Amino acid sequence: MEQEHCKLLIDCLKKDGAGSDAARISDLSPVHWQALLDLATTQRVMPLFWHRLRQKGLDKAAPAAAMESLREVSRRNALQNLRYYGELRLLLEALKPEGIPLILLKGIFLADAVYGNIGLREMNDIDVLVRPADLTRVSDILAGMGYTPLQPICVDITIKMQHHLPRMVKNGQAAFEIHWNLTSPGEHYSIDPGGLWERAVPVQVAGCEALTLAPEDLLLHLCLHTSYQHQFAFGLRPSCDIAEIIRHFGSTLDWQTVVERAAGQGWQRGVYLALLLAKELAGEEVPAGILAKLRPADMTEAVLETVRAQVFTDKSFAFSVPVPFAELMESGRLRDKLQIFYRRVFLPRAVIASQYSVPIDSLKIYACYPRRFIDVLRRHWHTLRKFRGNDVPLKILAVRTKNIANWLYHPEKAPGSGVGQLTDKPG
């Protein structure tokens, strides 16, 4: 029945066509309705689900209690997002006199400008892009607004090792994630953010002037985020976001530019899969010729099935098995396991200095590595015990996560000598 719930949720979320959804909805028992609501919750699309049911007239076929539950979740989300936009407004107003520009990324731009209703898109952080020279000033202003970084901020280390500062949090508000780039240094898909600033376009959000990425860059960024950066473990919401962008910009979207930048930035494999999922799961058409141009030679139905399964894996469960952990568990040779573990413990000095708040040139930094060893064990010990106890769902997730990462990053390492023969069977 779980697959039927997934299929029904997908069909309801698609903007066009009600089809036989009314009959399918009216036939659901209270138990199955609750399962459908639970699925929409884990996929973080409850407000959009409520909106689509009403938009298509399907709310009349749904139980009143279910619609009331959806309405209340949507109301709370709208009120929460209003608070978030209020915080963004305070930041933009503080930056305006200093002439510091801000590019709005992902949800904080999408909810207002693309979805057209700030209550339809769930979010728990506000992502912004600033120039490297402005990182310190923006973080200082947020600190003055009551935000605290989860780790000590060191701009020099961030620029060398990460693409954003440590998250800044405040009780009752969304966290701020201050980016200086969309990609971390050293990745094969890393880019120079200069072009993003050159192509950025002005936008009015929260009653203030800001910038947003050019439509093609916006679309590519969301594809990058769900594929390379999170291995499709963010559920249905990214596919809905991508579909809304395609729908919103319509014929003004330059698809040839999308193809060329995807190839030039090394994002082609992830962009292809993300667009294919948006077409399949969110019902938005992508020009067939564009998908054909992006399609990797080793793309198979097995790849799509594996990624589809990852989309419908509970996010918190999926995040319990990051790629390095999956590689560690699935590696067949002790030497490889030791190398992976070594890389996770003995991080570069700059990273250790930032995480443990010690000067990079201090001898104290060497005492931090035993702490790092303990922290890694503490973080993953429970998952490791379950894995060693032959927890089948966990083993399947580890295989899937490793195979998706290999297909995206290292196609030569994918099962079947890089021909895309992914499998969910634990080894």
C-alpha positions as CSV (number, residue, x, y, z in Angstrom):
1,M,0.0,0.0,0.0
2,E,3.0,2.3,0.6
3,Q,3.7,2.5,-3.1
4,E,0.0,3.4,-3.8
5,H,0.3,6.2,-1.3
6,C,3.4,7.5,-3.0
7,K,1.7,7.4,-6.4
8,L,-1.4,9.1,-5.1
9,L,0.6,11.9,-3.5
10,I,2.6,12.4,-6.6
11,D,-0.5,12.6,-8.8
12,C,-2.2,15.1,-6.4
13,L,0.9,17.3,-6.3
14,K,1.0,17.7,-10.1
15,K,-0.6,20.9,-11.0
16,D,-2.6,19.8,-14.0
17,G,-5.3,17.2,-14.3
18,A,-7.3,15.5,-11.5
19,G,-8.0,12.3,-13.5
20,S,-9.3,9.6,-11.3
21,D,-7.8,11.1,-8.1
22,A,-11.2,12.0,-6.6
23,A,-12.3,8.3,-6.6
24,R,-8.9,7.2,-5.2
25,I,-9.1,9.8,-2.5
26,S,-12.7,9.0,-1.5
27,D,-11.9,5.3,-1.3
28,L,-9.1,5.8,1.3
29,S,-9.9,4.5,4.8
30,P,-9.0,6.7,7.8
31,V,-5.9,4.6,8.4
32,H,-4.7,5.1,4.8
33,W,-5.6,8.8,4.9
34,Q,-3.3,9.1,8.0
35,A,-0.6,7.3,6.2
36,L,-0.9,9.7,3.2
37,L,-0.7,12.7,5.6
38,D,2.3,11.2,7.3
39,L,4.0,10.7,3.9
40,A,3.3,14.3,2.9
41,T,4.8,15.4,6.2
42,T,8.0,13.4,5.8
43,Q,8.3,14.7,2.2
44,R,7.7,18.3,3.5
45,V,5.0,19.1,1.1
46,M,1.9,19.3,3.4
47,P,1.0,23.0,2.5
48,L,1.4,22.3,-1.2
49,F,-0.6,19.1,-0.9
50,W,-3.4,21.0,0.8
51,H,-3.3,23.7,-1.9
52,R,-3.4,21.2,-4.8
53,L,-6.4,19.4,-3.3
54,R,-8.3,22.6,-3.1
55,Q,-7.0,23.8,-6.5
56,K,-8.3,20.7,-8.2
57,G,-11.5,20.5,-6.2
58,L,-10.4,17.3,-4.6
59,D,-11.0,18.6,-1.1
60,K,-14.6,17.6,-1.5
61,A,-13.6,14.0,-1.8
62,A,-11.4,14.1,1.2
63,P,-12.5,13.6,4.9
64,A,-13.2,16.9,6.7
65,A,-10.8,15.9,9.5
66,A,-7.9,15.4,7.0
67,M,-8.6,18.7,5.3
68,E,-8.7,20.5,8.6
69,S,-5.4,18.9,9.6
70,L,-3.8,20.1,6.3
71,R,-5.3,23.5,6.7
72,E,-3.9,23.9,10.1
73,V,-0.4,22.8,9.1
74,S,-0.5,25.3,6.2
75,R,-1.7,28.1,8.4
76,R,1.2,27.5,10.9
77,N,3.7,27.3,8.0
78,A,2.5,30.6,6.6
79,L,2.7,32.3,10.0
80,Q,6.2,30.9,10.5
81,N,7.4,32.0,7.1
82,L,6.0,35.5,7.8
83,R,8.4,35.6,10.8
84,Y,11.2,34.4,8.6
85,Y,10.6,37.1,6.0
86,G,10.5,39.7,8.8
87,E,14.0,38.6,9.9
88,L,15.2,38.8,6.2
89,R,13.7,42.3,6.0
90,L,15.7,43.4,9.1
91,L,18.9,42.1,7.5
92,L,18.3,43.7,4.1
93,E,17.4,47.0,5.8
94,A,20.7,46.9,7.8
95,L,22.7,46.1,4.7
96,K,21.2,48.8,2.4
97,P,23.0,51.8,3.9
98,E,26.3,50.0,3.5
99,G,25.6,49.0,-0.1
100,I,26.2,45.3,0.6
101,P,24.3,43.2,-2.0
102,L,22.6,39.9,-1.1
103,I,21.6,37.2,-3.5
104,L,18.6,35.2,-2.1
105,L,18.9,31.4,-2.7
106,K,16.4,28.6,-2.7
107,G,13.3,28.7,-0.4
108,I,13.4,32.3,0.8
109,F,13.2,33.4,-2.9
110,L,11.0,30.6,-4.2
111,A,8.2,30.9,-1.7
112,D,7.5,34.5,-2.5
113,A,8.5,35.0,-6.1
114,V,8.0,31.6,-7.7
115,Y,5.3,29.8,-5.7
116,G,3.5,33.2,-5.3
117,N,2.3,32.3,-1.8
118,I,4.8,32.2,1.1
119,G,2.7,29.6,2.9
120,L,3.1,26.9,0.2
121,R,6.8,26.2,0.6
122,E,8.2,24.8,3.9
123,M,11.7,25.9,5.0
124,N,13.8,26.0,8.1
125,D,16.7,28.1,7.0
126,I,17.4,31.2,4.9
127,D,20.1,30.8,2.4
128,V,21.9,33.9,1.0
129,L,24.9,34.5,-1.1
130,V,27.3,37.3,-0.3
131,R,30.7,38.3,-1.7
132,P,33.7,37.0,0.3
133,A,34.6,40.5,1.4
134,D,31.2,40.9,3.0
135,L,31.0,37.6,5.0
136,T,32.3,39.1,8.2
137,R,30.0,42.2,8.1
138,V,26.9,40.1,7.3
139,S,27.6,37.7,10.1
140,D,28.2,40.6,12.5
141,I,24.8,42.1,11.6
142,L,23.1,38.8,12.2
143,A,24.9,38.5,15.5
144,G,23.5,41.9,16.5
145,M,20.0,40.5,15.6
146,G,20.5,37.7,18.1
147,Y,21.8,35.0,15.9
148,T,24.6,32.7,17.1
149,P,26.9,30.6,14.9
150,L,26.9,26.8,15.6
151,Q,30.7,26.9,15.4
152,P,33.1,29.8,15.7
153,I,33.3,31.8,12.5
154,C,36.6,32.0,10.6
155,V,36.1,33.6,7.2
156,D,39.6,32.6,5.9
157,I,39.0,28.9,6.8
158,T,35.5,29.0,5.3
159,I,36.8,30.3,2.0
160,K,39.5,27.6,1.8
161,M,37.4,24.7,2.9
162,Q,33.6,25.4,2.7
163,H,31.1,27.3,0.6
164,H,29.2,28.8,3.5
165,L,29.8,30.0,7.1
166,P,28.6,27.9,10.0
167,R,24.8,28.2,10.4
168,M,23.6,31.0,12.5
169,V,20.6,30.2,14.7
170,K,18.1,32.0,16.8
171,N,15.3,30.6,18.9
172,G,12.0,30.6,17.1
173,Q,13.5,31.7,13.8
174,A,14.9,30.1,10.7
175,A,18.7,29.6,10.7
176,F,20.7,31.8,8.3
177,E,23.2,30.1,6.0
178,I,25.6,32.6,4.6
179,H,27.2,31.4,1.4
180,W,30.1,32.9,-0.5
181,N,29.8,30.2,-3.2
182,L,27.3,27.4,-4.3
183,T,30.0,24.8,-4.2
184,S,32.9,23.9,-1.8
185,P,36.4,24.3,-3.0
186,G,38.1,21.2,-4.4
187,E,35.1,19.4,-5.7
188,H,35.0,18.3,-9.3
189,Y,31.9,20.3,-9.7
190,S,33.2,23.5,-8.0
191,I,32.6,26.8,-9.8
192,D,33.8,30.4,-9.6
193,P,30.9,32.5,-8.2
194,G,31.9,35.6,-10.2
195,G,29.6,34.7,-13.1
196,L,26.6,34.3,-10.7
197,W,27.1,37.9,-9.6
198,E,27.4,39.2,-13.1
199,R,24.1,37.5,-14.1
200,A,22.2,38.2,-10.9
201,V,18.9,40.0,-11.3
202,P,17.1,42.5,-9.0
203,V,14.1,41.3,-7.1
204,Q,11.7,42.7,-4.4
205,V,11.2,40.3,-1.5
206,A,9.8,41.1,1.9
207,G,9.3,44.7,0.7
208,C,13.0,45.2,0.2
209,E,15.4,45.2,-2.8
210,A,17.6,42.2,-3.2
211,L,19.1,40.1,-5.9
212,T,18.4,36.6,-7.1
213,L,20.2,34.2,-9.4
214,A,19.5,34.4,-13.1
215,P,16.7,31.8,-14.0
216,E,19.2,29.4,-15.5
217,D,21.5,29.6,-12.6
218,L,18.6,29.2,-10.2
219,L,17.5,26.0,-11.9
220,L,21.0,24.6,-12.0
221,H,21.6,25.4,-8.4
222,L,18.5,23.5,-7.2
223,C,19.6,20.5,-9.4
224,L,23.1,20.7,-7.9
225,H,21.7,20.9,-4.4
226,T,19.4,17.8,-4.6
227,S,21.9,15.7,-6.6
228,Y,25.5,16.2,-5.8
229,Q,25.1,17.8,-2.4
230,H,22.4,15.6,-1.0
231,Q,22.2,12.5,-3.2
232,F,18.4,13.0,-3.6
233,A,17.7,12.5,0.1
234,F,15.5,15.7,0.3
235,G,12.3,14.0,-0.7
236,L,9.8,15.3,-3.2
237,R,10.2,19.0,-2.4
238,P,13.2,19.7,-4.7
239,S,11.3,18.2,-7.6
240,C,8.3,20.4,-6.8
241,D,10.7,23.4,-6.6
242,I,12.3,22.6,-10.0
243,A,8.9,22.1,-11.6
244,E,7.7,25.5,-10.2
245,I,10.7,27.3,-11.6
246,I,10.2,25.8,-15.1
247,R,6.5,26.7,-14.9
248,H,7.2,30.2,-13.6
249,F,9.8,31.3,-16.1
250,G,8.3,29.4,-19.0
251,S,9.5,30.4,-22.4
252,T,12.0,32.9,-21.0
253,L,14.1,30.1,-19.7
254,D,17.1,29.6,-21.9
255,W,17.4,25.8,-22.1
256,Q,20.5,25.8,-24.3
257,T,22.3,27.9,-21.7
258,V,21.2,25.4,-19.0
259,V,22.7,22.5,-21.1
260,E,25.9,24.4,-21.8
261,R,26.5,25.5,-18.1
262,A,25.6,22.0,-16.8
263,A,28.3,20.5,-19.0
264,G,30.8,23.3,-18.4
265,Q,30.4,23.2,-14.6
266,G,30.6,19.4,-14.4
267,W,27.0,19.1,-13.2
268,Q,25.5,17.3,-16.2
269,R,24.7,13.9,-14.5
270,G,23.0,15.5,-11.5
271,V,21.1,18.0,-13.6
272,Y,19.8,15.3,-15.9
273,L,18.5,13.2,-13.0
274,A,17.0,16.2,-11.2
275,L,15.1,17.3,-14.3
276,L,14.0,13.8,-15.1
277,L,12.6,13.5,-11.5
278,A,10.8,16.9,-11.8
279,K,9.1,15.6,-15.0
280,E,8.2,12.3,-13.5
281,L,7.3,13.2,-9.9
282,A,6.1,16.8,-10.3
283,G,4.6,16.6,-13.7
284,E,6.4,19.5,-15.4
285,E,7.5,19.0,-18.9
286,V,11.2,19.4,-19.8
287,P,11.9,19.8,-23.5
288,A,12.6,16.3,-24.8
289,G,15.6,17.5,-26.8
290,I,17.1,19.0,-23.7
291,L,16.9,15.8,-21.7
292,A,18.4,13.9,-24.7
293,K,21.4,16.4,-24.8
294,L,22.0,16.0,-21.0
295,R,21.4,12.2,-20.8
296,P,24.7,10.4,-19.8
297,A,25.6,7.4,-22.0
298,D,25.4,5.0,-19.0
299,M,21.9,6.1,-17.9
300,T,19.6,3.1,-17.2
301,E,16.3,2.4,-15.7
302,A,18.1,0.9,-12.7
303,V,19.7,4.3,-12.0
304,L,16.3,6.0,-12.0
305,E,14.8,3.3,-9.8
306,T,17.6,3.7,-7.2
307,V,17.3,7.4,-7.1
308,R,13.5,7.2,-6.9
309,A,13.8,5.0,-3.9
310,Q,16.2,7.5,-2.3
311,V,13.6,10.3,-2.8
312,F,11.0,8.3,-0.8
313,T,13.4,7.4,2.0
314,D,12.7,9.2,5.3
315,K,15.1,12.2,5.3
316,S,16.4,11.7,8.9
317,F,17.0,8.0,8.2
318,A,18.8,8.8,4.9
319,F,21.0,11.5,6.6
320,S,22.1,8.9,9.2
321,V,24.2,7.3,6.4
322,P,26.3,10.0,4.8
323,V,28.4,9.1,1.8
324,P,31.7,8.5,3.6
325,F,29.9,6.2,6.1
326,A,28.2,4.3,3.2
327,E,31.6,3.9,1.5
328,L,33.2,2.7,4.8
329,M,30.5,0.1,5.4
330,E,30.3,-1.1,1.8
331,S,34.1,-1.2,1.2
332,G,35.3,-4.8,0.9
333,R,38.9,-4.3,1.8
334,L,40.2,-3.4,5.2
335,R,42.8,-1.1,3.7
336,D,40.1,0.9,2.0
337,K,38.1,1.1,5.2
338,L,41.1,2.4,7.2
339,Q,41.8,5.0,4.5
340,I,38.2,6.3,4.6
341,F,38.2,6.4,8.4
342,Y,41.5,8.1,8.4
343,R,40.3,10.8,6.1
344,R,37.2,11.4,8.3
345,V,39.2,11.7,11.5
346,F,42.4,13.5,10.3
347,L,40.7,16.5,8.7
348,P,42.9,19.4,7.5
349,R,44.3,21.5,10.3
350,A,42.2,24.5,9.2
351,V,39.0,22.5,9.6
352,I,40.0,21.1,13.0
353,A,41.0,24.6,14.1
354,S,37.6,25.9,13.2
355,Q,35.6,23.1,14.7
356,Y,37.4,23.1,18.0
357,S,38.2,26.8,18.3
358,V,42.0,26.6,18.5
359,P,44.5,28.7,16.7
360,I,45.7,26.9,13.5
361,D,49.4,27.4,14.5
362,S,48.9,26.2,18.0
363,L,50.3,22.8,19.3
364,K,46.9,22.3,21.0
365,I,45.5,21.4,17.6
366,Y,47.1,17.9,17.9
367,A,45.1,17.3,21.0
368,C,41.9,17.9,19.0
369,Y,42.4,14.8,16.8
370,P,41.6,12.3,19.7
371,R,38.5,14.4,20.3
372,R,37.6,14.2,16.6
373,F,38.1,10.4,16.8
374,I,35.7,10.2,19.7
375,D,33.2,12.6,18.1
376,V,33.1,10.5,14.9
377,L,32.5,7.3,16.9
378,R,29.8,9.0,19.1
379,R,28.0,10.3,16.1
380,H,27.9,7.0,14.1
381,W,28.2,4.4,16.8
382,H,24.4,3.6,17.0
383,T,24.2,3.3,13.2
384,L,27.4,1.2,13.1
385,R,25.9,-1.2,15.6
386,K,22.7,-1.6,13.6
387,F,24.8,-2.1,10.5
388,R,26.9,-4.8,12.1
389,G,23.7,-6.4,13.4
390,N,22.6,-6.9,9.8
391,D,19.9,-4.3,9.8
392,V,18.5,-4.8,6.3
393,P,16.9,-1.4,5.7
394,L,20.2,0.2,6.8
395,K,22.3,-2.0,4.6
396,I,20.1,-1.3,1.6
397,L,20.3,2.5,2.3
398,A,24.2,2.2,2.5
399,V,24.3,0.4,-0.8
400,R,22.0,2.9,-2.4
401,T,23.8,6.0,-1.1
402,K,27.2,4.7,-2.2
403,N,25.9,3.7,-5.6
404,I,24.2,7.1,-6.2
405,A,27.4,8.9,-5.1
406,N,29.5,6.7,-7.4
407,W,27.2,7.3,-10.4
408,L,27.3,11.0,-9.8
409,Y,31.0,11.5,-8.8
410,H,32.8,8.4,-10.0
411,P,30.9,6.6,-12.8
412,E,33.9,4.3,-13.3
413,K,33.3,2.9,-9.8
414,A,29.6,2.3,-10.2
415,P,28.5,-1.4,-10.2
416,G,28.8,-3.0,-13.6
417,S,32.0,-1.1,-14.5
418,G,30.2,2.3,-14.8
419,V,27.3,1.2,-16.9
420,G,24.8,2.3,-14.3
421,Q,23.7,-1.1,-13.0
422,L,22.8,0.2,-9.6
423,T,21.2,-2.2,-7.1
424,D,19.6,-1.9,-3.7
425,K,20.7,-5.4,-2.6
426,P,23.2,-5.3,0.3
427,G,26.4,-7.0,-0.3
